[in-house]
Amino acid sequence: MGKLLVVALVGIAAALVAERLLAFRNRLNASREVAPVTLPNCRLIKGIEAGSEDIDILPNGLAFISSGLKYPGLKSFAPDKPGEIFLMDLNEDYPRAVELRISRGFDLSSFNPHGISTYVDRDDTVYLFVVNHPHQKSTVELFKFVEDDNSLLHLKTIQHDLLASVNDIVAMGPDSFYATNDHYFTDFILMFLEVFLGLTWSNVVYYSPKEVKEVATGFCSANGINISPDRKYIYVADVFDHSVHVMEKHTNWNLTHVKTLQLDTLVDNLSIEPHTGDIWTGCHPNGMKLFYYDPENPPASEVLRIQNILSEEPVVTRVYADNGSVLQGSSVAAIYEGKLLIGTVYHRALYCEL
């Protein structure tokens, strides 16, 4: 009887592991191959070699690009090099990436930038919020952009217990923002188990100097975040749920769920086209290839454009897709006046004229 019980328990455990493994592979879209969608006028951006994880474009066409992310479990092509912030002026005939100088006193050696967001104040001061992972911790760095000499003046470092595993950020004011925590845990092994077991403990946090609070939860892994042009709705990408959530923003900064758009790809960062409200997103068709890097079979890239997300029938268009031969692991797509920038987690960046 005792042996029979042991066999039964082992069988149940094996069945549970097999079910979780299958679910894990589905979350990573492990079997998906992407059909190519090419754009005619594209070129790789010179000088960006170790990622362009997030991109934010000002209304005047200046694009900020975060580069050099080192993230647990992901490839890095420059593991010993500090991260950088690049600037591109998309008004130029042949835009080029220029590294921004960061003011003295800021610890550049541990700079590990992730998601970014800009805020233009009433006096036209430009603030740049940067998610940073120094020594694999999470902070938000607040900079002031000094356009005259292409530099960033570091204003302060923001840390809080509720900002434990920050992925992306959207600025609400000169010192306030929403941020996504892509995991509940911060230990790498526990982070893996969180995803493997399918726990939905990821969340969105609102931060201001006066108040810090959780405003949305129940995500597999909240990733990209942005705001609608009318500033009424917050959009949240859940990368392992293959979805974009629409949340209504209230006067007390709380969020309530409006709808979820389900997709067939791992959605990363979200960019908003200001004139149309369209959402542009860099996606991972196959997350298994992203996390388990093989240079002979690299991760693919995919760009989606989502139109009329608040309608009953949003229109989703695959604007660009590549099997990794040109661009590996796309994480963001941002557009300005017919010019498209596509960034990646740890590879190159692409500039296209549509």
NORDA-V789818 format. One record per run of one state. SS is the DSSP state (helix for helix, strand for strand, loop for the rest). FROM is the first residue (numbers start at 1). LEN is the number of residues. If there is no record, write none. Layout:
ss->{SS & SS}
from->{FROM & FROM}
len->{LEN & LEN}
This chain:
ss->{loop & helix & loop & strand & loop & strand & loop & strand & loop & strand & loop & strand & loop & strand & loop & strand & loop & helix & loop & strand & loop & strand & loop & helix & loop & strand & helix & loop & strand & loop & strand & loop & strand & loop & helix & loop & strand & loop & strand & loop & strand & loop & strand & loop & strand & loop & strand & loop & strand & loop & strand & loop & helix & loop & strand & loop & strand & loop & strand & loop & strand & loop & strand & loop}
from->{1 & 2 & 28 & 37 & 38 & 42 & 45 & 54 & 58 & 62 & 68 & 84 & 90 & 98 & 100 & 101 & 103 & 108 & 111 & 113 & 121 & 126 & 133 & 134 & 137 & 139 & 147 & 150 & 151 & 159 & 166 & 174 & 176 & 182 & 188 & 197 & 202 & 208 & 212 & 220 & 222 & 228 & 233 & 239 & 243 & 250 & 255 & 263 & 266 & 273 & 279 & 285 & 287 & 292 & 301 & 308 & 315 & 323 & 330 & 337 & 339 & 345 & 350 & 354}
len->{1 & 26 & 9 & 1 & 4 & 3 & 9 & 4 & 4 & 6 & 16 & 6 & 8 & 2 & 1 & 2 & 5 & 3 & 2 & 8 & 5 & 7 & 1 & 3 & 2 & 8 & 3 & 1 & 8 & 7 & 8 & 2 & 6 & 6 & 9 & 5 & 6 & 4 & 8 & 2 & 6 & 5 & 6 & 4 & 7 & 5 & 8 & 3 & 7 & 6 & 6 & 2 & 5 & 9 & 7 & 7 & 8 & 7 & 7 & 2 & 6 & 5 & 4 & 1}
